[in-house]
Amino acid sequence: MAVTGDRITAVVPESEADALIGEGTQVVQLDGALLSPGFQDAHVHPVGGGVELLQCNLTEAEDADDAIATIAAYAAENPDEPWILGGGWSMDHFPGGAPVRGLLDAVVPDRPVLLMSRDHHSSWANSTAIRLAGIDATTPDPVDGRIEREADGSPAGTFHEGASGLFEHVRPKEDEEFVYRGLLKAQEELIALGITGWQDAMVGGQSSGVSDPMGAYRRALAEGTLLVHVVGAQWWERSDGLEQLDRMIAARAEIAGLGREDKLSLGTVKIMVDGVAENQTAAMLTPYRDGHGHDTENSGLSFVDPKLLQEAVTAIDGAGMQVHMHALGDRAVREGLDAVEAARAANGASDGRHHLAHLQIVAEAETARFAVLDAVANLQALWATHEDQIDHLTLPFLQDGQEARQYPFGDLVRHGARLAAGSDWPVSSADPMDAIHIAVTRIAPGLDAGPLGGEHQRLDLETAMAAYTSGSAYVNHRDHDTGYIREGYLANLVVLEPNPFSLPMEEIHRSTVTSTWIEGTSAFTRTA
């Protein structure tokens, strides 16, 4: 393969390669490694992830004691910070997935502490933060969230979904310089994983303490430090109505007016349809069960009324914009697909490339609708395995038979669905090869368990790699010049060693990035 400037200019048999080499040509021998199109992450929160790396980062904590020790050490190392902020704690490290305020009070009694869970659907606060926010036993649960409570109704310390917003009026906001540093840190981390473009799943809004990254993106664009190409998904405020679409259309046009849509565009709208299964806010067709196996009255939350969702998706599609939906439970998936169907009925076919992300539980009747409606299945494959959070906090509370409906990738492929892939980082690892390993095996490395949902839900390696390259390029409307190794396409490339196609499937995770190339220029090289 030959690269001239920023483009691929030839793809030829090896026997013809010598004719392409001239004076000054840089020759890169792969020695059996795989040359792949650069990965594109179709659902990621890079600025939030970068900021968290600069704050109290709990993602490496192995258990509750380790998390507490990390918080205590961070507080001691940063005595002048008025609040201890950060995140990454894992729900499965705490009874019921809900850490209590007393654990934080014991190590940081004199300053407010507010830490997001790893999945960013819950917050953990100490007594000082709760008191400053004015939250007590009389504070009602918001319509889109839940407060974990002690016996007398007082806040226990964990706040799920919209309840995290109860701290917004008192928690400090990160300054613009800090957020910009977060973007650059994230870009460095993601490029090292072979990621050359992404869809940021939340811009233009404020949720759970995550700052709007648009200022950082604008600055990076102006200063020439934005190396990748980014599609920004503008956040749909679920408390508002269709009137917010005018603001989003104007923002799209304003960014397009900069003439750099090769690097940054805002043609997507992100709608959060439901929550997550581990805190029982994912919207389900059937009720959750309690710890004794009995049905409860809770079947999760639809954050947007289904009728309004249909109207919104129809209006967004009609405006020539893309819809990116968080849809995790089977009811949310149905509501999301119903909304796409309503848009198709009203507007006819479009090039919106609307996609539904996460898709943890999909009813068997719904998988065929993706292809029929030309909706893309946006997979976060790293989650499609048995692990503590799903085994202890999710599966025991679902109905019989729903384990078989977890992340039904194989069913989606058999029904002709188009696939894209992403990580949801910092919710989980951003490494595409980790996710691809699980997409193919349905078993995390080193885990002594069967494949989640059954072997029939596995993807073959080629399909999984395509989802993370050409599939995500399609979702990002960048398949005309990225996502493939073709003449005329941008030389956005990644070298993987060992070649994953040479490995048995249980060893795919051993394949790692040795170099990343963006527009023909080396952006990362792994050192020994």
Secondary structure as UniProt FT lines:
FT   STRAND          2..4
FT   TURN            5..6
FT   STRAND          7..10
FT   HELIX           14..20
FT   TURN            23..24
FT   TURN            31..32
FT   STRAND          34..37
FT   STRAND          39..44
FT   HELIX           46..53
FT   STRAND          56..57
FT   TURN            59..60
FT   HELIX           64..77
FT   TURN            79..80
FT   STRAND          84..89
FT   HELIX           91..93
FT   HELIX           95..97
FT   HELIX           101..105
FT   TURN            106..107
FT   STRAND          113..117
FT   TURN            118..119
FT   STRAND          122..125
FT   HELIX           127..132
FT   TURN            133..134
FT   TURN            137..138
FT   TURN            143..144
FT   STRAND          145..149
FT   TURN            151..152
FT   STRAND          155..161
FT   HELIX           162..167
FT   TURN            168..170
FT   HELIX           176..191
FT   TURN            192..194
FT   STRAND          195..203
FT   TURN            208..209
FT   HELIX           214..223
FT   STRAND          229..235
FT   TURN            238..239
FT   TURN            242..243
FT   HELIX           244..256
FT   TURN            257..259
FT   TURN            261..263
FT   STRAND          264..272
FT   HELIX           277..279
FT   TURN            291..292
FT   HELIX           306..318
FT   TURN            319..320
FT   STRAND          322..327
FT   HELIX           330..347
FT   STRAND          355..358
FT   TURN            364..368
FT   HELIX           369..373
FT   STRAND          376..379
FT   HELIX           381..383
FT   HELIX           388..393
FT   HELIX           395..397
FT   TURN            400..401
FT   HELIX           402..405
FT   HELIX           409..414
FT   TURN            415..416
FT   STRAND          418..421
FT   TURN            425..426
FT   HELIX           432..441
FT   TURN            445..446
FT   TURN            452..453
FT   HELIX           455..457
FT   HELIX           461..466
FT   HELIX           467..471
FT   HELIX           472..475
FT   TURN            476..477
FT   TURN            479..481
FT   TURN            487..488
FT   STRAND          493..497
FT   HELIX           500..502
FT   HELIX           505..510
FT   STRAND          512..518
FT   TURN            519..520
FT   STRAND          521..525
//
